[in-house]
Amino acid sequence: MQVAAAAGLPLAEHEAREFDDGEYKLRPLGSVRGRDVYLLHSLFADDEHSVHDKLCQLLFFIATLKDAGAQRVTAALPYLCYGRKDSRSEPRDPVTTRYVAQLLEAAGVDCVLTLDVHNRSAFDNAYRCRTEHLKAQPLLAGAVLTQLGRQPLVIVSPDSGGVKRAERFRRELSAKLGQELPSAFVEKHRDGASLSGGTLVGEARGRTAVIVDDLISSGATLLRAAEACRRHGASSVFAAATHALFVAGSDQLLESPDLDGLFVTNSIPPAAALAKHAKLQVIGVEAMFAEAIVALQADAESLVLES
């Protein structure tokens, strides 16, 4: 509703019906023939639906809209599931990122609009339809600047794999501050579900460390990084991440004395109890998605005129 209001577009009514056997029926209640339809749906598990429920509903609704004559269907997905399974790390591993793309395209989607995927190259290569990728870095950097901008900062990646992501954030924040900020990363080794390592490569002593990641699940990686920053003399530690799943056990992250604050977006709305936590600052992405939808719609109209 907030995205539609910000975009100045009407929010269409639809029927969502669950049958006794767990099957679903979704249908638009108004005509979509010849129209561009923007379907907003964040693919994360909640108390009512699993991620697979939501993905299946999305696929069926896309197909329903195309069957009903929609000219173009854009799936606006603040959180796109299976983004982390984008390559084979073991023999016969699935590449589920690509399979999700194939399912969406088979259902008839014309464009996928999403926010901060785990691996941009894998996302771009997985889809044959149009894709639009939004970045939360300007929002998160702005929030960090507002709260911490007067303190000496160091931008930290929680592992070597996220160094490029943290570097982009460092450049964004450095440009806003008008000064070059230092960077660091935490050594991390993963063996299945087991984490090890914890040496900080870089200098954090006397500075406020800002740990940057794209996704929080259990929070174990961020917590390990926060502890490493403290051991290496950081005066305070904050973290910024686009997507916060907050699965079981993640409460340890917010309750840890090693972490002073956490910036996240509402791509995955936190539970009511978490949203009120003193350490958590939630930044809305509604305006960003509204702006992207308006731009896509203007593009569609220009294409119609050119024809």
C-alpha positions as CSV (number, residue, x, y, z in Angstrom):
1,M,0.0,0.0,0.0
2,Q,2.8,2.5,0.9
3,V,4.7,1.7,-2.3
4,A,1.5,2.3,-4.4
5,A,0.8,5.5,-2.6
6,A,4.4,6.8,-3.1
7,A,4.2,5.9,-6.8
8,G,0.8,7.6,-7.2
9,L,-0.7,4.4,-8.6
10,P,-3.9,2.7,-7.5
11,L,-3.6,-0.4,-5.4
12,A,-5.7,-3.1,-7.2
13,E,-7.9,-5.4,-5.2
14,H,-7.4,-9.2,-5.5
15,E,-8.9,-12.3,-3.9
16,A,-6.7,-14.5,-1.8
17,R,-8.4,-17.7,-0.8
18,E,-6.9,-20.7,1.1
19,F,-8.7,-24.0,0.8
20,D,-9.0,-26.6,3.5
21,D,-6.3,-28.8,2.0
22,G,-3.8,-25.9,2.0
23,E,-4.1,-25.0,-1.7
24,Y,-4.5,-21.3,-2.7
25,K,-6.4,-19.3,-5.2
26,L,-5.3,-15.8,-6.2
27,R,-7.1,-13.7,-8.8
28,P,-7.4,-10.0,-9.6
29,L,-10.8,-8.5,-8.9
30,G,-10.6,-5.9,-11.7
31,S,-9.6,-6.1,-15.3
32,V,-5.9,-6.3,-16.1
33,R,-6.3,-6.7,-19.9
34,G,-3.7,-4.6,-21.7
35,R,-2.3,-3.2,-18.5
36,D,1.2,-3.2,-16.9
37,V,0.9,-4.9,-13.5
38,Y,3.4,-4.5,-10.7
39,L,3.3,-7.4,-8.2
40,L,4.9,-6.6,-4.9
41,H,5.9,-9.7,-3.0
42,S,8.9,-10.3,-0.6
43,L,10.0,-13.9,-0.6
44,F,10.8,-14.7,3.0
45,A,9.2,-17.1,5.5
46,D,6.9,-15.7,8.2
47,D,4.6,-17.1,10.9
48,E,1.9,-17.9,8.3
49,H,3.7,-18.9,5.2
50,S,6.9,-20.6,4.2
51,V,9.2,-19.2,1.6
52,H,8.0,-22.0,-0.7
53,D,4.3,-21.0,-0.1
54,K,5.1,-17.5,-1.1
55,L,7.1,-18.4,-4.2
56,C,4.4,-20.8,-5.4
57,Q,1.7,-18.1,-4.9
58,L,3.8,-15.6,-6.8
59,L,4.3,-18.0,-9.7
60,F,0.6,-18.8,-9.9
61,F,-0.4,-15.2,-9.6
62,I,2.0,-14.1,-12.4
63,A,0.5,-16.9,-14.7
64,T,-3.0,-15.8,-13.7
65,L,-2.4,-12.2,-14.6
66,K,-0.9,-13.2,-18.0
67,D,-3.9,-15.5,-18.7
68,A,-6.2,-12.5,-17.8
69,G,-4.5,-10.4,-20.6
70,A,-2.0,-8.4,-18.7
71,Q,0.4,-6.7,-21.1
72,R,3.4,-6.8,-18.8
73,V,3.9,-8.2,-15.3
74,T,6.8,-6.9,-13.2
75,A,7.6,-8.9,-10.0
76,A,8.8,-6.3,-7.5
77,L,10.7,-8.4,-4.9
78,P,12.3,-6.5,-2.0
79,Y,13.8,-9.9,-0.9
80,L,14.5,-12.5,-3.5
81,C,14.8,-16.0,-2.0
82,Y,17.6,-18.5,-2.8
83,G,20.0,-15.7,-3.7
84,R,22.8,-17.4,-1.7
85,K,22.7,-20.7,-3.6
86,D,24.2,-19.3,-6.8
87,S,27.0,-21.7,-7.5
88,R,28.1,-25.3,-6.9
89,S,30.3,-25.5,-3.8
90,E,30.1,-29.3,-3.7
91,P,29.6,-32.1,-6.3
92,R,26.0,-32.2,-7.7
93,D,25.0,-29.1,-5.8
94,P,21.9,-27.3,-7.0
95,V,22.2,-23.8,-8.5
96,T,18.9,-22.7,-7.0
97,T,19.2,-19.0,-8.0
98,R,19.0,-20.1,-11.6
99,Y,16.1,-22.4,-11.0
100,V,14.1,-19.7,-9.4
101,A,14.8,-17.5,-12.5
102,Q,13.6,-20.3,-14.8
103,L,10.4,-20.7,-12.7
104,L,9.6,-17.0,-12.9
105,E,10.2,-16.8,-16.6
106,A,8.1,-20.0,-17.2
107,A,5.2,-18.4,-15.3
108,G,5.4,-15.4,-17.7
109,V,7.1,-12.6,-15.8
110,D,8.4,-9.8,-18.0
111,C,10.6,-8.0,-15.5
112,V,12.1,-8.8,-12.1
113,L,12.8,-5.8,-9.8
114,T,14.7,-6.6,-6.6
115,L,17.0,-5.2,-4.0
116,D,20.7,-6.0,-3.1
117,V,21.0,-9.6,-4.3
118,H,23.8,-11.7,-2.8
119,N,25.7,-12.1,-6.0
120,R,25.0,-9.5,-8.7
121,S,26.8,-11.4,-11.5
122,A,24.9,-14.6,-10.7
123,F,21.6,-12.7,-10.7
124,D,22.3,-11.1,-14.0
125,N,23.4,-14.3,-15.7
126,A,20.4,-16.3,-14.3
127,Y,17.7,-14.3,-16.0
128,R,16.7,-13.9,-19.7
129,C,13.9,-11.5,-19.0
130,R,14.5,-7.9,-18.0
131,T,15.9,-7.3,-14.5
132,E,16.3,-4.2,-12.5
133,H,18.6,-4.2,-9.4
134,L,18.2,-1.6,-6.6
135,K,20.9,-0.8,-4.1
136,A,20.2,0.0,-0.4
137,Q,23.7,1.5,0.2
138,P,22.7,5.1,-0.2
139,L,19.9,4.6,2.4
140,L,22.1,2.8,4.8
141,A,25.0,5.1,4.3
142,G,22.7,8.1,5.0
143,A,21.5,6.5,8.2
144,V,25.1,5.8,9.4
145,L,26.1,9.3,8.4
146,T,23.3,10.9,10.4
147,Q,24.0,8.9,13.6
148,L,27.8,8.3,13.4
149,G,29.2,10.8,10.9
150,R,31.1,12.9,13.5
151,Q,33.0,9.9,14.9
152,P,36.2,8.4,13.4
153,L,35.0,5.4,11.4
154,V,36.4,2.2,9.9
155,I,34.3,0.2,7.4
156,V,34.6,-3.6,8.0
157,S,33.6,-6.6,6.0
158,P,32.7,-9.6,8.1
159,D,34.6,-11.9,5.8
160,S,36.9,-11.8,2.8
161,G,34.0,-12.6,0.4
162,G,32.2,-9.3,1.3
163,V,35.2,-7.0,0.8
164,K,33.9,-5.6,-2.5
165,R,30.5,-4.9,-0.9
166,A,32.1,-3.2,2.1
167,E,34.4,-1.2,-0.3
168,R,31.4,0.1,-2.2
169,F,29.8,1.2,1.1
170,R,33.1,2.8,2.2
171,R,33.3,4.8,-1.1
172,E,29.6,5.9,-0.7
173,L,30.1,7.0,2.9
174,S,33.5,8.6,2.1
175,A,31.9,10.7,-0.6
176,K,29.1,11.9,1.7
177,L,31.7,12.8,4.4
178,G,34.2,14.3,2.0
179,Q,37.0,12.2,3.5
180,E,38.6,8.8,2.8
181,L,37.6,6.3,5.4
182,P,39.8,3.2,6.3
183,S,38.7,-0.3,5.8
184,A,39.2,-3.8,7.3
185,F,37.9,-7.3,7.1
186,V,37.6,-10.3,9.4
187,E,39.1,-13.6,8.6
188,K,36.4,-16.3,8.5
189,H,36.4,-20.0,7.6
190,R,33.3,-22.0,7.1
191,D,33.1,-25.8,7.3
192,G,29.5,-26.8,6.8
193,A,27.6,-25.1,9.7
194,S,30.8,-24.5,11.7
195,L,32.5,-21.1,11.7
196,S,36.1,-20.4,12.7
197,G,38.7,-17.6,12.3
198,G,38.2,-14.1,13.7
199,T,41.4,-12.1,13.1
200,L,40.8,-8.5,12.0
201,V,42.9,-7.5,9.0
202,G,43.2,-3.7,9.3
203,E,43.2,-1.1,12.0
204,A,40.1,-0.4,14.2
205,R,41.7,0.9,17.4
206,G,40.0,4.0,18.7
207,R,37.5,4.0,15.9
208,T,33.8,3.2,15.5
209,A,33.6,0.1,13.4
210,V,30.7,-0.2,10.9
211,I,30.4,-3.8,9.7
212,V,28.7,-4.1,6.3
213,D,26.8,-7.2,5.0
214,D,23.9,-7.9,2.6
215,L,22.1,-10.4,4.8
216,I,21.6,-11.3,8.4
217,S,20.3,-14.9,9.1
218,S,21.3,-16.2,12.5
219,G,23.6,-13.2,13.0
220,A,26.6,-15.5,13.8
221,T,28.9,-14.0,11.2
222,L,28.1,-10.4,12.3
223,L,28.5,-11.3,16.0
224,R,31.9,-12.9,15.3
225,A,33.0,-9.8,13.4
226,A,31.8,-7.5,16.2
227,E,33.8,-9.5,18.8
228,A,36.9,-9.3,16.5
229,C,36.5,-5.5,16.2
230,R,36.2,-5.1,20.0
231,R,39.3,-7.3,20.6
232,H,41.2,-5.1,18.2
233,G,40.4,-1.9,20.1
234,A,37.3,-0.5,18.3
235,S,35.6,2.1,20.6
236,S,32.2,1.0,19.4
237,V,30.7,-1.3,16.9
238,F,27.7,-0.9,14.6
239,A,26.5,-3.0,11.7
240,A,24.5,-2.3,8.5
241,A,22.7,-4.9,6.4
242,T,20.0,-4.8,3.7
243,H,18.1,-7.9,4.6
244,A,17.5,-9.1,8.1
245,L,15.9,-12.6,8.3
246,F,16.4,-12.9,12.1
247,V,16.0,-16.6,12.3
248,A,16.2,-18.6,15.6
249,G,19.1,-17.6,17.7
250,S,19.6,-14.2,16.1
251,D,18.5,-12.5,19.3
252,Q,22.1,-13.1,20.6
253,L,23.3,-10.5,18.1
254,L,21.2,-7.7,19.4
255,E,21.7,-8.6,23.0
256,S,25.5,-8.8,22.7
257,P,27.4,-6.1,24.5
258,D,29.9,-6.1,21.6
259,L,27.3,-4.6,19.2
260,D,26.1,-1.0,19.8
261,G,23.6,-0.7,17.0
262,L,22.3,-2.2,13.8
263,F,20.9,-0.6,10.7
264,V,18.6,-2.7,8.4
265,T,16.0,-2.1,5.8
266,N,12.4,-3.3,5.9
267,S,12.8,-5.5,2.8
268,I,12.0,-8.2,5.5
269,P,9.8,-6.4,8.1
270,P,11.1,-7.4,11.6
271,A,8.8,-8.9,14.1
272,A,7.0,-6.4,16.3
273,A,9.1,-7.2,19.4
274,L,12.4,-6.8,17.4
275,A,11.3,-3.6,15.7
276,K,11.1,-1.9,19.0
277,H,14.6,-3.0,20.1
278,A,16.7,0.0,21.2
279,K,19.7,-1.1,19.1
280,L,17.7,-1.6,15.8
281,Q,17.1,1.1,13.3
282,V,14.8,0.0,10.4
283,I,14.9,2.0,7.2
284,G,12.0,2.0,4.7
285,V,12.6,1.0,1.0
286,E,9.0,2.0,-0.1
287,A,10.1,5.2,-1.8
288,M,13.0,3.5,-3.6
289,F,10.6,0.9,-5.1
290,A,8.0,3.5,-5.9
291,E,10.6,5.5,-7.8
292,A,11.7,2.4,-9.7
293,I,8.1,1.5,-10.6
294,V,7.4,5.1,-11.9
295,A,10.5,4.9,-14.0
296,L,9.6,1.5,-15.4
297,Q,6.1,2.8,-16.2
298,A,7.4,5.8,-18.0
299,D,9.6,3.5,-20.0
300,A,6.7,1.3,-20.9
301,E,4.6,4.3,-22.0
302,S,7.5,5.6,-24.2
303,L,7.8,2.2,-25.8
304,V,4.1,2.2,-26.6
305,L,4.3,5.7,-28.2
306,E,7.3,4.6,-30.3
307,S,5.4,1.7,-31.7
